[in-house]
Amino acid sequence: MIGVLIFPDFQLLDAAGPISAFEIAARVAGAPLAIKTLAVTPGPVRSSSGVEMLARGVRPSGAITTLIVAGGEGSRAAAKCEKTQAFVRAMAKRLNISTDAVATIGDMANDLAMFGVSGLSIAMGNATEEVKKMATHVTASNEDDGFAKAIDMILKQNEGRGAER
């Protein structure tokens, strides 16, 4: 199962994009896939565009194998402080997953803080050189289906973890 962590003022596309990509990939693969939207406080979480998503609270769950942290103004501000990085580590522990199962996809310097606490950090091909150097993987650019390729990397890693459980 994949968890998508959202914060107040998250960027809607940064949550809806991965959710849609995982849904399509699972449909193409003919495999069921469960996705949960998570937040520190359960209930509606407002995006930077004013659209709300309903999120479950974070609690231990052995079923979650991959955690995705959505971007946007809320997570950008949160990612700059050690307290949020500690939160991601604590949440991974609380969800009974290692930080190796936390995936980050980014293209800007503001994504580097989250790269530091995620086991799978993927820089977009159009990212700055600084971001590419700090990532564990580099995918193609936005123009060349880089996001879809990054999701494929996450699914492959997730599939390997599912076999271990």
C-alpha positions as CSV (number, residue, x, y, z in Angstrom):
1,M,0.0,0.0,0.0
2,I,1.2,3.5,-0.8
3,G,0.7,6.4,1.6
4,V,0.6,10.0,0.3
5,L,1.4,12.5,3.1
6,I,-0.2,16.0,2.6
7,F,0.3,19.2,4.6
8,P,-1.9,22.3,4.7
9,D,-1.1,24.3,1.5
10,F,0.2,21.3,-0.4
11,Q,0.3,21.6,-4.1
12,L,-2.7,19.6,-5.4
13,L,-0.9,18.3,-8.5
14,D,1.9,17.0,-6.2
15,A,-0.6,14.7,-4.5
16,A,-3.1,14.0,-7.4
17,G,-0.4,13.4,-9.9
18,P,1.2,10.5,-8.1
19,I,-2.2,9.1,-7.1
20,S,-3.3,9.1,-10.7
21,A,0.0,7.7,-12.0
22,F,-0.1,4.8,-9.5
23,E,-3.8,4.1,-10.3
24,I,-3.0,4.0,-14.1
25,A,0.1,1.8,-13.6
26,A,-1.8,-0.6,-11.4
27,R,-4.6,-0.8,-14.0
28,V,-2.1,-1.4,-16.8
29,A,-0.4,-4.1,-14.7
30,G,-3.7,-5.7,-13.8
31,A,-2.8,-5.5,-10.2
32,P,-4.8,-4.0,-7.4
33,L,-3.2,-1.1,-5.6
34,A,-4.3,0.6,-2.4
35,I,-3.4,4.2,-1.8
36,K,-4.1,6.2,1.3
37,T,-3.9,10.0,1.8
38,L,-2.4,10.8,5.2
39,A,-2.1,13.9,7.3
40,V,-1.0,14.7,10.8
41,T,-4.6,15.7,11.6
42,P,-7.2,13.5,9.9
43,G,-9.9,15.1,7.9
44,P,-10.0,17.7,5.1
45,V,-6.6,19.2,4.2
46,R,-6.7,22.4,2.1
47,S,-4.3,22.7,-0.8
48,S,-2.7,25.9,-2.0
49,S,-5.4,26.2,-4.6
50,G,-8.2,25.9,-2.0
51,V,-9.2,22.4,-2.9
52,E,-9.5,20.0,0.0
53,M,-8.6,16.3,0.1
54,L,-9.8,14.0,2.8
55,A,-6.9,12.4,4.7
56,R,-6.7,9.7,7.3
57,G,-4.6,10.3,10.3
58,V,-1.1,8.7,10.5
59,R,-1.0,5.6,12.6
60,P,1.1,2.4,12.5
61,S,0.3,0.2,9.6
62,G,2.4,-2.6,8.3
63,A,0.5,-2.5,5.1
64,I,2.1,0.8,3.9
65,T,5.2,0.0,1.9
66,T,5.9,3.4,0.3
67,L,5.3,6.9,1.6
68,I,5.2,9.8,-0.7
69,V,5.3,13.4,0.7
70,A,3.4,15.8,-1.5
71,G,5.1,19.1,-2.3
72,G,3.9,22.7,-2.3
73,E,4.2,25.7,-0.1
74,G,3.2,23.8,3.0
75,S,5.8,21.1,2.6
76,R,8.5,23.5,1.3
77,A,8.3,25.5,4.5
78,A,8.1,22.4,6.6
79,A,11.1,20.8,4.8
80,K,13.4,23.6,5.7
81,C,13.3,22.8,9.4
82,E,14.8,19.8,11.3
83,K,11.6,19.3,13.1
84,T,9.8,18.3,9.9
85,Q,12.6,16.0,8.8
86,A,12.4,14.4,12.3
87,F,8.6,14.1,11.7
88,V,9.1,12.2,8.4
89,R,11.5,9.8,10.2
90,A,9.1,9.4,13.1
91,M,6.2,8.8,10.7
92,A,8.1,6.2,8.8
93,K,8.7,4.5,12.1
94,R,5.1,4.9,13.2
95,L,3.9,3.4,9.9
96,N,6.3,0.5,10.5
97,I,8.3,1.3,7.4
98,S,11.9,2.3,7.1
99,T,12.9,5.7,5.7
100,D,14.2,3.6,2.7
101,A,10.6,3.3,1.8
102,V,10.1,7.0,1.7
103,A,10.2,8.4,-1.9
104,T,10.9,11.9,-2.9
105,I,10.6,13.3,-6.4
106,G,12.0,16.8,-7.0
107,D,13.6,19.3,-9.3
108,M,14.4,22.3,-7.1
109,A,16.7,23.1,-4.2
110,N,13.8,23.2,-1.8
111,D,13.4,19.4,-2.4
112,L,16.8,18.7,-1.0
113,A,15.7,18.6,2.7
114,M,13.3,15.8,1.9
115,F,15.9,14.0,-0.2
116,G,17.9,13.7,3.1
117,V,15.2,11.7,4.8
118,S,14.0,9.6,2.0
119,G,15.5,6.3,0.9
120,L,14.5,6.9,-2.7
121,S,15.2,10.4,-3.9
122,I,14.5,11.0,-7.6
123,A,15.6,14.1,-9.4
124,M,13.8,15.1,-12.6
125,G,15.9,15.4,-15.7
126,N,15.2,19.1,-15.8
127,A,16.4,19.6,-12.2
128,T,19.4,21.7,-11.3
129,E,22.8,20.0,-11.2
130,E,22.8,20.4,-7.4
131,V,19.6,18.5,-7.1
132,K,20.7,15.7,-9.4
133,K,23.9,15.2,-7.4
134,M,22.0,14.8,-4.2
135,A,19.4,12.4,-5.6
136,T,19.8,8.6,-5.4
137,H,18.3,8.4,-9.0
138,V,17.8,10.8,-11.9
139,T,14.9,10.3,-14.3
140,A,14.0,11.9,-17.6
141,S,12.8,15.5,-17.8
142,N,9.1,16.5,-17.5
143,E,9.0,16.7,-21.3
144,D,10.2,13.1,-21.7
145,D,7.8,11.3,-19.3
146,G,10.2,11.7,-16.4
147,F,7.4,11.7,-13.8
148,A,6.0,8.4,-15.2
149,K,9.5,6.9,-15.2
150,A,10.0,8.0,-11.6
151,I,6.7,6.4,-10.6
152,D,7.9,3.2,-12.3
153,M,11.0,3.2,-10.2
154,I,8.9,3.6,-7.1
155,L,6.6,0.8,-8.1
156,K,9.5,-1.6,-8.8
157,Q,11.0,-0.8,-5.4
158,N,7.6,-1.2,-3.8
159,E,7.1,-4.6,-5.6
160,G,10.4,-5.8,-4.2
161,R,9.3,-4.8,-0.6
162,G,6.0,-6.6,-1.0
163,A,7.8,-9.8,-1.8
164,E,9.8,-9.5,1.4
165,R,6.8,-9.1,3.7
